[in-house]
Amino acid sequence: GSILAKGNPDHGIVFKGLGDRPAYWKGILILSNSDVNEFEYVTVKQAGSMAFAESEKMANVILGGSSISGASLKIRHSVFSDGGGYGLYVQGMSSLSQFSNNAFLNNASAPAYIPASQLHKIDAVSFTGDNGPTELETGGAMLEESEVTWKKLVSGSYLVTSDILIRGGVTIEPGASFKMSAGVTIQVAGNGYMNASGANALGITFTSRTTNIHWNGLFFN
């Protein structure tokens, strides 16, 4: 199956709860990897009332997947708000074939979880929503053979909640900030490499998310 929800600036498409309150309904679960799947000028709000069995996560929209499979979705000019969990959760081998000019507002957890394998797909401006200090959650393996770029978020940081394994090439933009959960490691292995070159006014920061809670550091193997 597939879902094609394309609005326009004057006539958007809205998925929301029947009751006008946060976390009212369960949300949208996408398991299809069809190239047709697309959200444009779509608002998904007030979901995340309970976890989907397939993902064990609460979110307005979940791209369900595993270590060997995943869904696919194009997302442009769309809003994810007032959820009881994440605004968007990208799981397993799921992919964001396009991603730009979106907004994440007032979700109970992080605005989104996007695995390290998909971080290069996002734009710098989508994660400026009202979740306090914006933290885009990430983790997992980055196996791209060609070099990719992890962008500086206009307002906020990447929140690394599980180990990241880099086996391809990653360039990190000046000014990017990474907050690390306790015990996590960023490992660069095999033929992989990391190019993190900041500038005088735009340094690149890797730091613990919480004072006096330590992470395991960067490991080049």
MOQUI-V544326 format. One record per residue. SS is DSSP state (helix for helix, strand for strand, loop for the rest). OMEGA is omega in whole degrees, -180 to 180 (999 if undefined). Layout:
SS/OMEGA, SS/OMEGA
This chain:
loop/180, loop/175, loop/178, strand/-179, strand/-177, strand/172, loop/174, strand/-175, loop/-179, loop/-177, strand/178, loop/177, strand/-175, strand/169, strand/-177, loop/180, loop/175, loop/172, loop/-173, loop/178, loop/-179, loop/175, loop/-177, loop/-176, loop/-169, loop/179, loop/-178, strand/178, strand/179, strand/179, loop/-177, loop/175, loop/180, loop/175, loop/-179, loop/-175, loop/-177, strand/169, strand/173, strand/-173, loop/179, strand/172, strand/174, strand/-173, strand/171, loop/178, loop/-179, loop/-180, loop/178, loop/-177, loop/169, loop/180, loop/-177, loop/-174, loop/-176, loop/178, loop/174, loop/-179, strand/173, strand/178, strand/178, strand/167, strand/-174, loop/179, strand/179, loop/180, loop/-179, loop/-178, loop/178, strand/177, loop/-180, strand/-180, strand/168, strand/-179, strand/178, strand/174, loop/-176, loop/-174, strand/178, strand/-170, strand/170, loop/-179, loop/178, loop/178, loop/176, strand/169, strand/180, strand/177, strand/-179, strand/-168, loop/172, loop/-179, loop/179, loop/-175, strand/173, strand/-176, strand/171, strand/-178, strand/180, strand/172, loop/177, loop/180, strand/-179, strand/-170, strand/168, loop/174, loop/-170, loop/177, loop/175, loop/177, loop/-179, strand/165, strand/178, loop/-175, loop/-178, helix/-179, helix/-177, helix/-175, helix/-179, helix/-180, helix/-172, loop/173, loop/-174, loop/-169, loop/-175, loop/-172, loop/177, loop/-175, loop/-173, loop/174, loop/-169, loop/174, loop/-173, loop/178, strand/178, strand/-174, strand/-178, strand/178, strand/175, strand/-172, strand/174, strand/-171, loop/-180, loop/179, loop/178, loop/-178, loop/177, strand/-179, strand/171, strand/-170, loop/168, loop/176, loop/-177, loop/-180, loop/177, loop/-173, strand/167, strand/177, strand/-177, strand/-175, strand/174, strand/-176, strand/173, strand/177, strand/-179, strand/177, loop/175, loop/179, strand/179, strand/170, strand/-179, strand/-178, loop/173, loop/179, loop/180, loop/-178, strand/179, strand/175, strand/-170, strand/173, loop/-176, loop/171, loop/-176, loop/-179, strand/165, strand/-177, strand/175, strand/-169, loop/175, loop/179, loop/180, loop/176, strand/177, strand/176, strand/-179, strand/-178, loop/179, loop/177, loop/-176, loop/-177, loop/-176, loop/175, loop/175, loop/-172, strand/168, strand/-175, strand/175, strand/178, loop/-174, loop/178, loop/178, loop/172, loop/-169, loop/173, loop/-170, loop/174, strand/179, strand/-176, strand/179, strand/-172, loop/999
